[in-house]
């Protein structure tokens, strides 16, 4: 009986470890979501007029040193590469999001191709996206510190599992406002890393994004954002405000529920604002004792040439 209680106790702790991780960040979270909204919901890739490639790197809780890991010199970090392409008529968007998410002992790699279809509705647009994806998750048991070396979960080594998944998205928008609903982890893939008693399921994740454009004057715009995410067991939301000056400079401020305040600064370079560079700074407000106080995020986005429809060739008889 004591051996059974000991096994049950460690099983509870290990599942609690994963559950806490899922509650905080089941899906990779980015403070600069408004610069590349396709990572929230691929149907939002239709809102871009041009094809683009985007790089984002996030260092979360910089300098965080956990005491329950042997390797404590690496705070959580996430990188993403997004390729967003357009058809010639700009009614179709397609590409992929490539995500590497490092949470210390657990590393996740996600390859998520997508296609989005846009339909004109009067002065607005409706976009629908389908995103099959491939998830590969690795657990490094060597990095965990076990109080009891004989613990049944002290299996050592690295265990990797891969599962398919699916996401859907729907967005409605025009030049003034946008609303978007997305759902990820539809198949709810589960990763037990070779341990029969371990359940580490990716719960269905719902997202809602809304924004509205307020034109203060010809050179100055203000956009409030609301992003809500939930797995129907827990939730989080971001309330953000973004000021854009002359379509070149962006200054923003966000509050993430029960987590942090976020400041953002971005600027567009080159002809036709092809290159965008942004930086966000998170300052943790809650549970500071078990985290580090700051997180940093850098985003680079470059517009690519979009194939153009051939212009009609007019003969001299139609000049006048």
N, C-alpha and C positions, 0 to 999 in steps of 0.2 A: 504493500500500500504506500509507504513513503516514497518508493521509487516512482510509482504512478503519479503521486502528488508533485514530485520534483519535475517529472516530465511535463505534467500539465501546467505547472507554474512557468517553465521556460517557454512552452508553446504559447501561453498567454502573453508573455513579455514580447516574444518575437512577432506575434501577430499585432500587438499593440504598437510596436516600432513601425511596422508597415502601415498600420492604420493612421498613425499620426502623420507619417509622411504623405499619405494620400490626402488627408484632410488639408494639409498645408499646401500641397502642390502635386496633386495627382497628375495633372497635365502641366507641362512646362509653362511657366508664367513669365510674361515680359511686361515691363513698365512702359515700353515704347510701342504698345500694340497699335496705336493710332497711325504710326508711320508704315506699318505693314499689317493691316487688319486681316489679311488672308491667313495668318497663323491662328486667329481666333475662329474664323469661319471662311473657308475658301470661296464662298459665293461673293465675298467682299472684294475679291481680286478684280471683279468687273467694274469697280468704282474707279480704277486707274485708267487713264486715257492711253497710256503708253506701256509697252512691255518694259520690264525692269528686273534687275537682280539685286537681292538684298542680303546683307550680312549683319547678324546681330550677335553680340557676345555679352553675356550677363555673369557678373561675379557677385554671388549672393552671400550676404553676411561676411564680408571680407575680413580675413584674420580670425575667423571662427575656429576654435580648437576644441573639438569634442573630447571628452574623457573616456568614452566607451569604445574608442577605436585605436588600434595600434598606429595607423597612419593618420595623424591629426594635423598635417601641415597643408591640407588642401580643402578650402571651403567649397561649398556647392557652386557649380558653374554650369552654364548652359550656352551652347552655340547653335546657331541656325543659319542655313543657307536656303534662300527662297528664290526660285526662278518663276517669273510670272510673264507669260507670253499671250499675245493677242492674235486673233485671226484678222484677215485683211478688212473685213467689215466690222470688226471689233465687237461682234455679237458673241463670240466664243473666247473664253479665257482658259488657259491650260498651263500646267507646270507642275512644280513639286515643292514641298517643304522637307528639308533634311535636317533633323534635329539630333544633337548629341547632348544628353542630360546626365551630369555627373553629380550624384548625391552622396559621395563618399564610398561606402561599401557597395552601393547599388549604382549601376550605370545602364542607361537606356538609350538605344539607338532607334530612331523612327524615320522611315522613308514613306512619305505621304504624297503620292501623285494625286492630281485632281483635274476635273474639267468643270467649268461653269458656263451656263447658257444664260444670256441676257435677252430680255424681251421688252420692247418699248410699250409703255402704257400711257398714252396721252403725253404729258410732260414729265413723266416719271419712268423708272426702270424697275423691272422685277428680275432677279437673278437667282438661279438654282444651281447648286453644286453637289457633286458626288465625289467622295475622296476615299477610295480604298487605300489601306496603308499596311505597312509591315513593321512590327515591333520586335526588337531583340533586346532582351534584358539580361544583365549579368550581375550575379551576386558574388562578392568576394568574401567568403567566410573567413579567410585568413586575417582580414582586417578587424574582425569583431573580437572584443575582449569578453571571455566567458569566465564568470566567477568560479564555476565548477568545470575543470577540464574534461570531466567525464560526461558533460551535458550531451544528450543525444543529438543536438543541433550543431555541435562542434565537429562538423564533418570535414572542415578544411578545404582548401582549393577554391577554384572558381567554377561556378555553375552558370551556364547560359541557356536560355530558352527563347524561342521565337514563335510569334503568333501573328496571324492576320487580323485585321480589324476594318471598320468602316465608319465613315463620318458623312453627314448630310448637312446642307446649309441652305437658307433662304433669306434673301435681302430685298428690301423695297426702299428706293431712294430717289431723290431728285437733287437739284442744286441747293435746296434749303435744309432738308432733313433726311435722316436715314434711320431705319430700324432693321435689325437682323437677328435671326434665330438660328442656332446651330446645335447639333447633337453629335458627340463623339463617343467612342468606345461602345458602339451599338452591339457588338458581339460579346462584350465584357470578357476579354481574354484574361485567363488566370495563370499566374506563374508560381509554381511551388518549388522550383530549383532542386528537384529531385527528392524533396522531403514530403512524404505522403500527408502528414498532418498539417502542413503549412498551406494556408489559403491566402493568396495575394492577388486579389481580383481588381482589375481596372473597372470601376463602376461607370455606368452611363453618365456622361458629363454634358449638361445643358448650358448654353451660353446665350445671353441677350446683350446686344449692343445697340445703343441709340445715340444720336447726336443731332444738333441743330445749329445752323449757321446764322449768326447775327452780324450784319454788316454795320460797323460803327461809322466808318466813312469810306472813301474810295480806296484808301491804303491800309485800312485796319479792319480786321475781322476777329470775331470772338466765337469759339465753338465749345459749348458744354458737351461732355460725354458721360454716358453711364454704361458701365460694363458689369454684368451680373453673371456669375457662374455658380452652378449647383449640381450635386450628384443626388439630390433629393434627400440626403442625410445631413449634409452640411452645405454652407454657401459662403461666398465672399463677393464683394463688389468694390468697384473703383468709381469714384466721382472725380471727373477731371475737367479742367478748363484750359483751352488753348487759344493764345493770341497769335495771330499771323499778321506781320507787317510787310506790305508790298509783295506778298507771295514769296518772300525770300527768307525772312526770319520768323522762327517759332519759339514762343516762350510758354511753358505750361506748368501747371501745378495739379497734383492729384492727392486724394486721400484713399488709401486702401483699408477697408474695414478690418479692424482688429489686428492691424499689421504696421503700417507706415504712412508717412507723407512722402511725396515724390516730387522733385523738381526736374524740369526738362528744358533743354535748350537745343535748337536745331537751326541749321542754315543751309541754303541751297547755293551751289556754285555752278560755274560754267554757263555756256550759252543755253538758253531755254531751261535753265535750272535742272540740268541733267543729273548733277551729283548732289545728293543730300547727305549731310553729316549731322548726327544727333547724339546727345549724351543725356542720360538721366541719373539722378542721385536719389537713392532711397534712404530715409532716416527712420529706423525702427522705433515705434512708440510703445509696443506691447511685448511682454515677455522678454525684455532685454537681457535678463539674467541668463537665459538659455540660448541666446543668439549673439551675433556681433551687431553693432549699431548701424552699420552702413552697407549698402549694396550699390553697385555701379553697373551701368549698361551703356554700350556703345553700338550705334547703328549706322551703317553705310548703305545707301541705295543709289543705284545708277540706272538711268533710263536707257533702254536699248532701242534701236530702230525698229519700228513696226511696219510690216509690209503694207504698202499703200495700194488702193484700188487704182487701176489705170485710168487716167484722165481721158475724156473723149477728145478726139482730134477733129477740129473743125476745119471745114473747107472754106475757101474764100467766099463762096456764095452766102455763108451764114455769118460773116463778120458783122454786117450792118443790120 
